[in-house]
């Protein structure tokens, strides 16, 4: 009896037989779901590869920023800026 489970193949065969017996009606649905997951994974990997190229191009272009004051804070103080507070 101890020699039955010496290697991984008898366990694999038992699992496959159990799947065929108890999950046979759900196998097409599981295969379809697995295929969809693989397609999603592949498209995400391709998108990530594409994102790396666009980030390298974007790093070469300079970015210009502008500091603006919030309209409510300008109206409360008569157009004067609020001093920065230590509490966040």
URTAVEN-V383934 format. One record per residue. N is the residue number from 1. PHI is phi in radians with two decimals (none if undefined). PSI is psi as a letter, one per 30 degrees, with the letter a starting at -180 (none if undefined). OMEGA is omega in whole degrees, -180 to 180 (none if undefined). Layout:
n->N phi->PHI psi->PSI omega->OMEGA
n->N phi->PHI psi->PSI omega->OMEGA
This chain:
n->1 phi->none psi->e omega->-179
n->2 phi->-1.16 psi->f omega->-178
n->3 phi->-1.39 psi->f omega->-179
n->4 phi->-1.14 psi->e omega->-177
n->5 phi->-1.87 psi->g omega->179
n->6 phi->-1.20 psi->e omega->-178
n->7 phi->-2.05 psi->l omega->-178
n->8 phi->-1.39 psi->f omega->-174
n->9 phi->-1.14 psi->e omega->177
n->10 phi->-1.08 psi->e omega->179
n->11 phi->-1.18 psi->e omega->179
n->12 phi->-1.09 psi->e omega->180
n->13 phi->-1.12 psi->e omega->178
n->14 phi->-1.11 psi->e omega->179
n->15 phi->-1.13 psi->e omega->180
n->16 phi->-1.11 psi->e omega->179
n->17 phi->-1.11 psi->e omega->179
n->18 phi->-1.10 psi->e omega->178
n->19 phi->-1.10 psi->e omega->-180
n->20 phi->-1.14 psi->e omega->-179
n->21 phi->-1.31 psi->e omega->-170
n->22 phi->-1.75 psi->f omega->-176
n->23 phi->-2.10 psi->g omega->-177
n->24 phi->-1.02 psi->e omega->180
n->25 phi->-1.14 psi->f omega->-177
n->26 phi->-1.61 psi->f omega->-177
n->27 phi->-1.05 psi->e omega->178
n->28 phi->-1.07 psi->e omega->179
n->29 phi->-1.16 psi->e omega->179
n->30 phi->-1.15 psi->e omega->179
n->31 phi->-1.16 psi->e omega->178
n->32 phi->-1.10 psi->e omega->179
n->33 phi->-1.12 psi->e omega->178
n->34 phi->-1.11 psi->e omega->178
n->35 phi->-1.09 psi->e omega->178
n->36 phi->-1.12 psi->e omega->179
n->37 phi->-1.11 psi->e omega->179
n->38 phi->-1.16 psi->e omega->178
n->39 phi->-1.12 psi->e omega->179
n->40 phi->-1.11 psi->e omega->180
n->41 phi->-1.07 psi->e omega->-179
n->42 phi->-1.11 psi->e omega->-180
n->43 phi->-1.17 psi->e omega->178
n->44 phi->-1.16 psi->e omega->179
n->45 phi->-1.13 psi->e omega->178
n->46 phi->-1.11 psi->e omega->178
n->47 phi->-1.16 psi->e omega->178
n->48 phi->-1.14 psi->e omega->177
n->49 phi->-1.11 psi->e omega->178
n->50 phi->-1.20 psi->e omega->179
n->51 phi->-1.14 psi->e omega->179
n->52 phi->-1.09 psi->e omega->180
n->53 phi->-1.23 psi->e omega->-178
n->54 phi->-1.22 psi->e omega->178
n->55 phi->-1.18 psi->e omega->179
n->56 phi->-1.14 psi->e omega->178
n->57 phi->-1.21 psi->e omega->-178
n->58 phi->-1.20 psi->f omega->-180
n->59 phi->-1.19 psi->f omega->-179
n->60 phi->-1.34 psi->f omega->-179
n->61 phi->-1.47 psi->k omega->178
n->62 phi->-1.28 psi->k omega->180
n->63 phi->-2.00 psi->k omega->-180
n->64 phi->-1.83 psi->k omega->-180
n->65 phi->-2.03 psi->l omega->-179
n->66 phi->-2.43 psi->k omega->180
n->67 phi->-1.58 psi->k omega->179
n->68 phi->-2.15 psi->l omega->180
n->69 phi->-1.69 psi->k omega->179
n->70 phi->-1.13 psi->k omega->-176
n->71 phi->-1.05 psi->e omega->-179
n->72 phi->-1.19 psi->e omega->-179
n->73 phi->-1.22 psi->f omega->178
n->74 phi->-1.24 psi->e omega->-178
n->75 phi->-1.34 psi->f omega->-179
n->76 phi->-1.23 psi->e omega->-175
n->77 phi->-1.85 psi->g omega->179
n->78 phi->1.19 psi->h omega->178
n->79 phi->1.61 psi->f omega->179
n->80 phi->-1.52 psi->k omega->180
n->81 phi->-1.35 psi->k omega->174
n->82 phi->-1.35 psi->k omega->174
n->83 phi->-1.22 psi->k omega->179
n->84 phi->-1.15 psi->k omega->180
n->85 phi->-1.78 psi->l omega->-180
n->86 phi->-1.35 psi->f omega->-179
n->87 phi->-1.57 psi->k omega->180
n->88 phi->-1.90 psi->none omega->none
